[in-house]
């Protein structure tokens, strides 16, 4: 919801905003939001607004139409959903599926599985290398040097050192 959105609070279920040390669900409200068509309010939606405060002090505001789940469960679902969104964003940026190798459902599924496996392998390699490189830079370096004879983990940790070590060894044999 935008910061300038207008809503009306119909019921306050939880309000721990005055407690500075409160963590978790700090506010839960039932709200109504008007829907305008051609500038005229035609109907009002009944929604639920949950404000969650993380351990780092950051506040997250969730709007939902689910009135049955506990507020803590709503916050957990949104947190997990956000992690999935970040995964798909990372896949779209680093492994773009611009075209598919086949037209059958099976061919498309296999290509998507290959991308997911490649993504998982890159995450494992990045953790094992304990690098500070961004994920996109690491993918680019690996993509460019995939057929080079270098130790992958060493190459990711210190690209220039591994590259010099490999090329100095190959030049030594050529003379």
C-alpha positions as CSV (number, residue, x, y, z in Angstrom):
1,X,0.0,0.0,0.0
2,X,1.3,3.5,-0.8
3,X,2.2,5.9,2.0
4,X,-0.5,8.3,0.9
5,X,-3.2,5.7,0.7
6,X,-6.4,6.5,2.6
7,X,-7.9,3.8,4.8
8,X,-10.3,3.7,7.7
9,X,-9.5,1.6,10.8
10,X,-12.6,-0.3,11.8
11,X,-11.1,-2.4,14.6
12,X,-7.7,-2.6,16.4
13,X,-6.9,-6.2,17.6
14,X,-3.3,-5.7,18.7
15,X,-1.4,-2.5,19.5
16,X,2.1,-2.7,21.0
17,X,3.5,0.4,19.2
18,X,4.1,2.2,22.5
19,X,6.4,-0.5,23.7
20,X,9.8,0.3,22.3
21,X,11.3,-3.1,22.8
22,X,8.4,-4.9,21.2
23,X,9.4,-7.4,18.4
24,X,7.1,-9.4,16.2
25,X,3.6,-8.3,15.5
26,X,3.2,-4.9,17.0
27,X,-0.1,-3.9,15.4
28,X,-3.0,-5.7,13.9
29,X,-6.1,-3.9,12.5
30,X,-9.1,-4.4,10.4
31,X,-9.4,-1.6,7.8
32,X,-11.5,-0.6,4.9
33,X,-10.2,0.9,1.7
34,X,-12.4,2.6,-0.9
35,X,-12.2,1.7,-4.6
36,X,-12.8,4.5,-7.0
37,X,-14.0,4.2,-10.5
38,X,-13.9,7.4,-12.6
39,X,-13.1,9.4,-9.4
40,X,-16.2,8.1,-7.6
41,X,-16.0,5.6,-4.7
42,X,-17.9,2.6,-5.8
43,X,-17.2,0.1,-3.1
44,X,-15.1,-0.5,0.1
45,X,-12.8,-3.5,0.7
46,X,-12.5,-5.0,4.1
47,X,-8.9,-5.9,4.7
48,X,-6.5,-6.7,7.5
49,X,-3.4,-4.7,8.2
50,X,-0.5,-6.3,10.1
51,X,2.6,-4.3,11.2
52,X,5.6,-6.5,12.0
53,X,8.8,-5.3,13.7
54,X,11.9,-7.3,12.9
55,X,14.9,-7.8,15.3
56,X,16.9,-5.2,13.4
57,X,14.1,-2.6,14.2
58,X,12.8,-2.4,10.6
59,X,9.0,-2.4,10.3
60,X,7.0,-4.2,7.7
61,X,3.4,-3.5,6.8
62,X,1.3,-6.4,5.4
63,X,-2.1,-6.0,3.9
64,X,-4.2,-9.2,3.4
65,X,-7.8,-10.3,3.0
66,X,-7.2,-13.4,5.1
67,X,-8.9,-13.0,8.4
68,X,-8.5,-16.6,9.6
69,X,-4.7,-17.0,10.0
70,X,-2.8,-15.6,13.1
71,X,-0.9,-12.4,12.4
72,X,2.4,-14.0,13.1
73,X,1.7,-16.6,10.4
74,X,0.8,-13.9,8.0
75,X,4.2,-12.2,8.6
76,X,6.0,-15.5,8.2
77,X,4.2,-16.2,4.9
78,X,5.0,-12.8,3.5
79,X,8.7,-13.1,4.6
80,X,9.0,-16.5,2.9
81,X,7.2,-15.2,-0.2
82,X,9.6,-12.3,-0.4
83,X,12.6,-14.8,-0.3
84,X,10.9,-16.7,-3.3
85,X,10.5,-13.4,-5.1
86,X,14.2,-12.6,-4.6
87,X,15.1,-16.1,-5.9
88,X,13.1,-15.5,-9.1
89,X,14.6,-12.0,-9.5
90,X,18.1,-13.5,-9.3
91,X,17.2,-16.2,-11.8
92,X,15.8,-13.7,-14.2
93,X,18.8,-11.5,-14.0
94,X,21.5,-14.2,-14.2
95,X,19.9,-17.0,-16.2
96,X,17.5,-15.3,-18.6
97,X,15.1,-17.8,-20.3
98,X,14.7,-15.7,-23.5
99,X,13.9,-18.8,-25.6
100,X,13.3,-22.4,-25.0
101,X,15.2,-25.3,-26.6
102,X,12.0,-27.3,-27.2
103,X,8.3,-26.7,-27.5
104,X,7.0,-29.6,-25.4
105,X,6.1,-29.3,-21.7
106,X,8.9,-31.7,-20.8
107,X,11.5,-29.7,-22.7
108,X,10.5,-26.5,-21.0
109,X,10.4,-28.2,-17.6
110,X,13.9,-29.6,-18.1
111,X,15.3,-26.2,-19.1
112,X,13.8,-24.6,-16.0
113,X,15.2,-27.5,-13.8
114,X,18.6,-26.9,-15.4
115,X,18.4,-23.2,-14.5
116,X,17.3,-24.0,-10.9
117,X,20.2,-26.6,-10.5
118,X,22.7,-24.1,-11.9
119,X,21.4,-21.4,-9.5
120,X,21.7,-23.9,-6.5
121,X,25.3,-24.8,-7.6
122,X,26.2,-21.1,-7.8
123,X,24.9,-20.5,-4.3
124,X,26.8,-23.5,-2.9
125,X,30.0,-22.4,-4.7
126,X,29.6,-18.8,-3.4
127,X,29.2,-20.0,0.2
128,X,32.1,-22.3,-0.1
129,X,34.4,-19.7,-1.6
130,X,33.2,-17.1,1.0
131,X,33.6,-14.4,-1.6
132,X,32.4,-10.8,-1.3
133,X,31.7,-10.6,-5.0
134,X,28.2,-9.9,-6.0
135,X,26.2,-12.9,-7.2
136,X,25.9,-11.4,-10.7
137,X,29.7,-10.7,-10.9
138,X,30.5,-14.2,-9.8
139,X,28.1,-15.7,-12.4
140,X,29.7,-13.5,-15.1
141,X,33.2,-14.6,-14.2
142,X,32.3,-18.2,-14.2
143,X,30.4,-17.9,-17.5
144,X,33.4,-16.2,-19.2
145,X,36.0,-18.7,-17.8
146,X,33.9,-21.9,-17.8
147,X,36.3,-23.6,-20.3
148,X,39.5,-22.3,-18.7
149,X,41.7,-24.7,-16.7
150,X,41.4,-23.0,-13.3
151,X,40.5,-24.1,-9.8
152,X,37.0,-22.7,-9.6
153,X,37.0,-21.9,-5.8
154,X,40.4,-20.3,-5.9
155,X,39.3,-18.4,-9.0
156,X,36.3,-17.0,-7.3
157,X,38.2,-16.1,-4.1
158,X,41.0,-14.2,-5.9
159,X,40.4,-14.1,-9.7
160,X,43.7,-12.4,-10.6
161,X,45.9,-14.6,-8.5
162,X,44.3,-17.8,-9.8
163,X,44.5,-16.5,-13.4
164,X,48.2,-15.6,-13.1
165,X,49.0,-18.9,-11.4
166,X,47.3,-20.8,-14.3
167,X,48.8,-18.8,-17.1
168,X,52.3,-18.6,-15.6
169,X,52.3,-22.4,-15.3
170,X,51.2,-22.8,-19.0
171,X,53.8,-20.3,-20.2
172,X,56.6,-22.1,-18.3
173,X,55.8,-25.3,-20.2
174,X,55.7,-23.6,-23.7
175,X,59.3,-22.4,-23.7
